[in-house]
Amino acid sequence: MKQVNWRKYGFEFLSIFIAVIAAFALNNWNDNQRNATIENKILVEIANGLEKDIEDINVNVKGHEDGIEACKYWRQVITGQEVNTDSVMIHYLGLTRDFISIQNVSGYEALKSKGLELLKNDALRFEVISLYEYDYQTLKKFEEEYQEMQFQDNYFMAINNILAPNFTFDEKGNIIGMRTPFDLSDSEQKIVLSYLWKIQVNRRFIMYFYAETAKKVNSLKEHVEEELVRAGN
């Protein structure tokens, strides 16, 4: 009976086992490296998007500030106070102007497509999800869907019916000024003043939410940049 060389087979088995484990470890390391590279690219895209978002927020906030100034201007006009008639067009355009909420979500969408768990930092992942899924969505609904905030639809026709008869036009039909003081009944004056009050209050409300969202955008951008630094980028 031929004696089995267990040492030889044991060595071969051990060699195969080590090779399999090494291959598995190498494959796992490659996957981790690939995921880390993808994560970093997505974080860079998110950071760039957040920078654009701040710019968009500032533009909308400036628009609402102009809308508030328009309310103050027309309140002075309606109550018979002296105003600069050269700025009538600016305040006419700004009074009921609405805005859309633009968010640069390509980085976040890329993260979702790869799986949110790709972002290893749990706190950062929560912050990202909270901003994009709650704050941005709420802001968009306020600006574009919440009926209370649709100034053009709600107030333009009613206010314009009172303002327009007092405007003066050039031969091409362009507004060049207005006749003051307005000849308004007590009822007309109170109606317009109530509209102006409501527009101003609602613009201040949305500006508060913009300010809170801007804080979160800046905070997330800072944390994303810190994460990229830790990753060696």
C-alpha positions in Angstrom: 0.0 0.0 0.0 1.4 3.4 -1.1 1.9 5.8 1.7 0.2 9.2 1.2 2.5 12.2 1.5 0.3 14.4 3.8 3.0 17.0 4.2 3.1 17.6 0.4 -0.7 17.8 0.1 -1.0 19.9 3.2 1.6 22.4 1.7 -0.3 22.5 -1.6 -3.6 23.0 0.2 -2.1 25.8 2.3 -0.6 27.4 -0.8 -4.0 27.3 -2.6 -5.8 28.7 0.5 -3.3 31.6 0.9 -3.7 32.3 -2.8 -7.5 32.4 -2.6 -7.4 34.6 0.5 -4.8 37.0 -1.1 -6.9 37.2 -4.3 -10.0 37.9 -2.3 -8.2 40.6 -0.2 -6.8 42.2 -3.4 -10.2 42.2 -5.0 -11.7 43.7 -1.9 -8.9 46.3 -1.8 -9.5 47.2 -5.4 -13.3 47.6 -4.7 -12.6 49.8 -1.8 -10.2 51.9 -3.8 -12.6 52.2 -6.7 -15.4 53.2 -4.3 -13.2 55.7 -2.6 -12.4 57.3 -6.0 -16.1 57.4 -6.9 -17.0 58.9 -3.5 -14.4 61.6 -3.9 -15.5 62.5 -7.4 -19.1 62.7 -6.2 -18.1 64.9 -3.2 -16.3 67.2 -5.4 -19.4 67.5 -7.6 -21.6 68.1 -4.6 -19.2 70.8 -3.3 -19.2 72.6 -6.7 -23.0 72.3 -6.8 -23.4 73.8 -3.4 -21.3 76.8 -4.4 -23.7 77.4 -7.3 -26.7 76.9 -5.0 -25.4 79.7 -2.7 -25.3 82.0 -5.8 -28.8 81.0 -6.8 -30.1 81.6 -3.2 -28.5 85.0 -3.1 -30.1 86.0 -6.4 -33.6 85.0 -5.2 -33.0 86.7 -1.8 -32.1 89.9 -3.6 -35.2 89.6 -5.7 -37.4 89.3 -2.6 -35.6 92.3 -1.0 -36.4 94.3 -4.1 -40.0 93.1 -3.8 -40.1 94.4 -0.2 -38.7 97.8 -1.3 -41.4 97.9 -4.0 -44.0 97.4 -1.3 -42.6 100.3 0.6 -42.5 102.5 -2.5 -46.1 101.8 -3.5 -47.3 102.2 0.1 -45.9 105.7 0.0 -47.6 106.3 -3.4 -50.9 105.0 -2.2 -50.8 107.1 1.0 -50.0 110.3 -1.0 -46.4 110.6 0.1 -43.8 112.1 -2.3 -41.7 109.6 -4.2 -39.1 109.5 -7.0 -41.2 108.8 -10.1 -38.1 107.9 -12.1 -38.0 104.5 -10.3 -41.6 103.7 -11.0 -40.7 101.0 -13.6 -38.3 99.2 -11.3 -40.8 99.0 -8.4 -43.6 98.1 -10.8 -41.7 95.1 -12.1 -40.4 94.0 -8.7 -43.7 94.2 -6.8 -45.3 90.9 -7.8 -42.3 89.1 -9.4 -42.1 85.4 -8.6 -39.0 83.2 -8.5 -38.1 79.6 -9.1 -35.9 77.6 -6.8 -32.9 76.1 -8.7 -30.8 73.5 -7.0 -27.7 71.8 -8.5 -28.6 68.2 -7.7 -26.4 66.3 -10.2 -23.9 65.3 -7.4 -26.6 64.1 -5.1 -28.3 62.2 -7.9 -25.0 60.5 -8.8 -24.6 59.5 -5.1 -28.1 58.0 -5.0 -27.5 56.1 -8.2 -24.4 54.5 -6.7 -26.0 54.0 -3.3 -26.1 56.4 -0.4 -24.0 54.0 1.7 -21.1 54.9 -0.7 -20.7 57.9 1.6 -18.9 56.3 4.6 -19.2 59.2 7.0 -22.6 58.7 8.6 -23.0 62.2 9.9 -22.1 63.7 6.5 -24.5 61.3 4.7 -27.3 62.4 7.0 -26.5 66.1 6.4 -26.5 65.5 2.6 -29.8 63.7 2.7 -31.4 66.3 5.0 -30.5 69.2 2.7 -31.4 67.7 -0.6 -34.5 65.7 0.4 -36.0 68.2 2.9 -34.7 71.7 2.8 -34.4 72.0 -0.9 -37.7 70.3 -1.5 -39.4 72.6 1.0 -37.9 75.7 -0.5 -39.0 74.6 -4.0 -42.5 74.1 -2.8 -42.7 77.5 -1.1 -41.4 79.3 -4.3 -43.3 77.4 -7.0 -46.3 75.6 -5.5 -47.5 77.2 -2.2 -50.4 79.3 -3.3 -49.8 82.0 -0.7 -46.4 82.8 -2.3 -47.6 83.1 -5.9 -47.6 86.9 -6.0 -48.1 87.3 -9.7 -51.2 85.1 -9.8 -52.7 86.4 -6.6 -52.1 90.2 -6.8 -50.9 91.5 -10.1 -54.3 92.0 -11.8 -56.0 93.5 -8.8 -53.1 95.9 -8.0 -52.5 96.7 -11.7 -56.2 97.8 -12.2 -55.5 100.5 -9.6 -52.0 101.5 -10.6 -52.1 101.4 -14.4 -54.7 104.2 -14.9 -52.2 106.6 -13.2 -49.2 105.7 -15.4 -47.9 107.9 -18.2 -46.6 106.4 -21.5 -44.5 107.6 -24.4 -45.5 107.3 -28.0 -44.2 103.7 -28.2 -46.3 102.6 -25.2 -43.5 102.4 -22.7 -44.2 103.5 -19.1 -42.3 106.7 -18.4 -43.8 107.9 -15.2 -47.1 108.4 -13.3 -49.4 111.1 -12.2 -49.5 111.7 -8.5 -51.3 111.8 -6.1 -53.5 108.9 -7.0 -57.2 109.6 -6.9 -58.4 106.6 -4.9 -61.4 105.9 -2.8 -60.9 104.9 0.8 -61.9 101.4 -0.1 -59.4 101.1 -3.0 -56.6 102.5 -0.8 -57.2 100.0 1.9 -57.5 97.1 -0.5 -54.1 97.9 -2.1 -52.5 98.5 1.2 -53.7 95.1 2.5 -52.2 93.5 -0.6 -48.9 95.3 -0.1 -48.8 94.2 3.6 -49.4 90.6 2.7 -46.8 90.5 -0.1 -44.2 92.0 2.2 -45.0 89.6 5.1 -44.8 86.6 2.8 -41.5 87.8 1.2 -40.0 88.2 4.7 -41.1 84.7 5.5 -39.5 83.1 2.5 -36.3 85.1 3.1 -36.1 83.7 6.6 -36.3 80.2 5.1 -33.7 81.1 2.5 -31.4 82.3 5.3 -31.7 79.1 7.3 -31.1 77.0 4.1 -28.1 79.1 3.2 -26.6 78.3 6.6 -27.1 74.6 6.0 -25.6 74.8 2.5 -22.5 76.6 3.8 -22.2 74.1 6.6 -22.5 71.1 4.3 -20.0 72.6 1.8 -17.5 73.1 4.7 -18.0 69.5 5.9 -17.6 68.0 2.4 -14.4 70.0 1.9 -13.1 68.7 5.2 -13.9 65.1 4.1 -12.0 65.6 0.8 -9.0 66.9 2.7 -9.1 63.8 5.0 -9.2 61.7 1.8 -6.1 63.5 0.5 -7.8 65.6 -2.2 
